[in-house]
Amino acid sequence: MIKMLANIGKYFIMLGEIFRRPTKWRIMKNLIFKEIDELIIGSLGIVAFLSFFIGAVVTIQTALNLNNPIIPKYLIGFTARQSIILEFSPTFVSIIMAGRMGSYITSSIGTMRVTEQIDALEVMGINPLNYLVFPKLIASITYPFVIALSMFIGIFGGYIAGSLGGYLAPEEFVKGLQDDFTPFHIVYAFIKTAVFGFILATVPSFYGYYMEGGALEVGKASTKAFVWTSISIIICNYILTQMLLT
């Protein structure tokens, strides 16, 4: 318990250190674009693949459970929309990204710690946290774009599965998408996504930057980063849902 509280305190101290002694913009600009390419653009393929089949499975399962003739078919589209926008795209995809992005961030920074590259940056008078973590933090600002794409592809996957599977007519699915639509649900989803993006950029960086040992410890640090990033996302998901939807 004491160690966990110490790590929480160290994490918030790290957040403050990120913004001290900033790196020159001409160097930082290239680092930011590099991180956007690695973390955001590099994740689009897996996100699109997962989202399509998540949307398809949600639609099929909903259709199989709503088999009462009294219940209108368009509720399948309604349920798929609500499930994908409110939970599956923002939360489920973010937990998957904790494995993909988190492992990359922790292992890359941890390897620099093991090979003493971080010590070299300090000797040269460069703030390592600003140099290494700040670009990832700025790149995470574009993370909601990934989730927006996930929402679109997930709903499209549900449309394809429902139509081709014969569970409902295409126009019924579209009617369900439009029925009782609340625009604030999109705002809520993007607020969650912004918070999750911040967590995805900073928690793995913390475990990579403060790891000790050799190559074996890099793997252990990546595992810890994934676990605690996922826990942080789930806890924040609960808090934000209580704050914004109740």
VOGU-3710 file (C-alpha; in Angstrom, 3 decimals, decimal comma):
1> mikmlanigk> 0,000/0,000/0,000  2,822/2,409/0,926  4,650/1,582/-2,304  1,494/2,177/-4,348  0,960/5,594/-2,727  4,633/6,440/-3,329  4,251/5,526/-7,012  1,122/7,677/-7,313  3,025/10,623/-5,828  6,003/9,972/-8,116
11> yfimlgeifr> 3,619/9,816/-11,103  2,182/13,273/-10,393  5,668/14,696/-9,816  6,619/13,253/-13,216  3,662/15,054/-14,828  4,996/18,356/-13,526  8,535/17,601/-14,704  7,318/16,936/-18,262  6,691/20,654/-18,824  9,967/21,955/-17,364
21> rptkwrimkn> 12,940/22,952/-19,546  11,188/22,362/-22,881  13,124/21,064/-25,867  13,627/23,401/-28,841  10,580/23,484/-31,110  12,427/22,502/-34,297  13,465/19,253/-32,584  10,183/18,732/-30,709  8,148/19,129/-33,903  9,860/16,123/-35,501
31> lifkeideli> 9,446/14,075/-32,324  5,706/14,834/-32,201  5,148/13,788/-35,822  7,157/10,620/-35,193  4,973/9,712/-32,203  1,757/10,446/-34,118  2,946/8,081/-36,822  3,958/5,340/-34,363  1,117/5,593/-31,834  -1,889/6,871/-33,804
41> igslgivafl> -1,480/6,081/-37,493  0,200/2,768/-36,671  -2,854/1,753/-34,621  -5,507/2,446/-37,276  -5,294/-0,994/-38,888  -5,865/-3,045/-35,729  -8,550/-0,615/-34,508  -10,454/-0,809/-37,807  -10,258/-4,633/-37,847  -11,431/-5,018/-34,246
51> sffigavvti> -14,162/-2,383/-34,521  -15,729/-3,954/-37,600  -16,089/-7,356/-35,961  -17,109/-5,919/-32,572  -19,957/-4,058/-34,307  -20,919/-7,189/-36,219  -20,942/-9,396/-33,112  -22,929/-6,860/-31,047  -25,573/-6,673/-33,793  -25,834/-10,459/-34,191
61> qtalnlnnpi> -26,049/-11,092/-30,446  -28,668/-8,383/-30,028  -30,713/-9,789/-32,916  -30,577/-13,314/-31,483  -31,777/-12,091/-28,083  -34,519/-9,787/-29,415  -36,444/-12,591/-31,117  -39,856/-11,661/-29,712  -42,174/-10,651/-32,607  -43,632/-7,850/-30,459
71> ipkyligfta> -40,237/-6,094/-30,225  -39,548/-3,973/-33,323  -36,475/-4,934/-35,342  -35,083/-1,406/-35,458  -34,152/-1,738/-31,765  -31,264/-3,923/-32,951  -29,708/-0,899/-34,652  -30,506/1,279/-31,635  -28,799/-1,143/-29,232  -25,766/-1,533/-31,489
81> rqsiilefsp> -25,375/2,248/-31,733  -25,615/2,782/-27,981  -23,245/-0,081/-27,158  -20,586/0,985/-29,660  -20,679/4,738/-28,991  -20,977/4,611/-25,197  -18,704/1,698/-24,294  -17,156/-0,548/-26,911  -15,291/2,055/-28,946  -14,092/4,396/-26,174
91> tfvsiimagr> -13,387/1,856/-23,422  -12,854/-1,557/-25,022  -10,606/-0,203/-27,783  -8,642/1,875/-25,242  -7,922/-1,222/-23,151  -6,669/-2,968/-26,293  -4,555/0,095/-27,065  -3,101/-0,187/-23,543  -1,501/-3,377/-24,818  -0,465/-2,042/-28,195
101> mgsyitssig> 0,567/1,538/-27,371  1,454/0,937/-23,730  3,886/-1,888/-24,463  5,578/0,168/-27,175  5,978/3,229/-24,937  7,206/1,319/-21,886  9,635/-0,876/-23,806  11,090/2,013/-25,847  11,673/4,266/-22,821  12,737/1,309/-20,646
111> tmrvteqida> 15,313/0,232/-23,217  16,705/3,771/-23,233  16,972/3,591/-19,439  18,784/0,226/-19,576  21,215/1,407/-22,259  21,860/4,664/-20,319  20,579/6,875/-23,143  18,407/8,744/-20,624  21,507/9,415/-18,509  23,215/10,781/-21,631
121> levmginpln> 20,309/13,181/-22,223  20,625/14,463/-18,641  24,378/14,976/-19,082  23,691/17,057/-22,225  21,355/19,289/-20,200  18,162/17,994/-21,858  15,077/17,259/-19,763  14,486/13,551/-20,598  10,830/13,631/-19,544  10,091/16,567/-21,815
131> ylvfpklias> 12,087/15,027/-24,659  10,556/11,553/-24,366  7,074/11,930/-22,842  5,846/15,340/-24,039  5,691/14,283/-27,733  3,626/11,244/-26,745  1,320/13,465/-24,710  0,752/15,798/-27,670  0,252/12,813/-29,993  -2,465/11,534/-27,639
141> itypfvials> -4,510/14,670/-28,444  -5,256/13,057/-31,812  -6,405/9,802/-30,135  -10,123/10,776/-30,316  -9,753/10,573/-34,115  -8,950/6,861/-33,705  -12,069/6,328/-31,592  -14,243/8,299/-34,043  -13,029/5,956/-36,780  -13,739/2,990/-34,500
151> mfigifggyi> -17,334/4,176/-33,934  -17,970/4,587/-37,654  -16,466/1,229/-38,632  -18,171/-0,535/-35,711  -21,602/0,738/-36,744  -20,819/-0,097/-40,372  -19,847/-3,629/-39,296  -23,164/-3,943/-37,484  -25,017/-2,707/-40,568  -23,284/-5,263/-42,800
161> agslggylap> -23,800/-8,151/-40,342  -27,459/-7,297/-39,754  -28,278/-6,823/-43,433  -26,318/-9,730/-44,938  -27,268/-12,053/-42,092  -30,958/-11,417/-42,670  -31,566/-10,266/-39,100  -33,208/-7,012/-40,177  -33,682/-4,850/-43,256  -31,070/-2,116/-43,902
171> eefvkglqdd> -33,685/0,638/-43,504  -34,684/-0,791/-40,102  -31,062/-0,661/-38,936  -30,762/2,957/-40,111  -34,014/3,817/-38,335  -32,587/2,341/-35,144  -29,445/4,456/-35,536  -31,551/7,608/-35,797  -34,094/6,736/-33,095  -33,882/8,767/-29,867
181> ftpfhivyaf> -30,364/9,961/-30,670  -28,737/12,057/-27,934  -25,856/14,227/-29,257  -24,364/14,517/-25,761  -23,506/10,816/-25,885  -20,939/11,640/-28,576  -19,533/14,448/-26,393  -19,402/12,063/-23,428  -17,565/9,452/-25,506  -14,955/11,976/-26,677
191> iktavfgfil> -14,423/13,350/-23,164  -13,725/9,788/-22,018  -11,455/9,243/-24,992  -9,406/12,372/-24,221  -8,875/11,203/-20,624  -7,995/7,677/-21,785  -5,521/9,104/-24,311  -3,796/11,015/-21,497  -3,584/7,818/-19,446  -2,261/5,819/-22,412
201> atvpsfygyy> 0,540/8,341/-22,930  1,614/8,911/-19,317  1,171/5,684/-17,302  3,329/3,491/-19,619  5,878/6,320/-19,784  6,052/6,329/-15,981  6,796/2,593/-15,803  9,339/2,816/-18,600  11,147/5,862/-17,220  11,447/4,678/-13,613
211> meggalevgk> 12,234/1,012/-14,284  15,411/-0,473/-12,845  17,443/-3,480/-13,951  18,162/-5,053/-17,313  16,379/-6,467/-20,334  14,215/-8,826/-18,245  12,876/-5,914/-16,206  11,819/-4,146/-19,415  9,367/-6,991/-20,037  8,135/-6,872/-16,437
221> astkafvwts> 7,694/-3,099/-16,666  5,631/-3,513/-19,868  3,357/-5,999/-18,104  2,916/-3,677/-15,103  2,211/-0,762/-17,432  -0,523/-2,692/-19,247  -2,160/-3,802/-15,989  -2,162/-0,370/-14,352  -3,131/1,462/-17,533  -6,145/-0,862/-17,896
231> isiiicnyil> -7,090/-0,403/-14,226  -6,792/3,394/-14,554  -8,994/3,388/-17,668  -11,686/1,283/-15,965  -11,696/3,453/-12,824  -11,831/6,695/-14,835  -14,571/5,196/-16,994  -16,698/4,621/-13,888  -16,013/8,099/-12,470  -16,730/9,901/-15,763
241> tqmllt> -19,914/7,911/-16,325  -21,144/8,843/-12,849  -20,248/12,500/-13,393  -21,544/12,969/-16,938  -24,506/10,610/-17,368  -26,231/10,598/-13,980
//
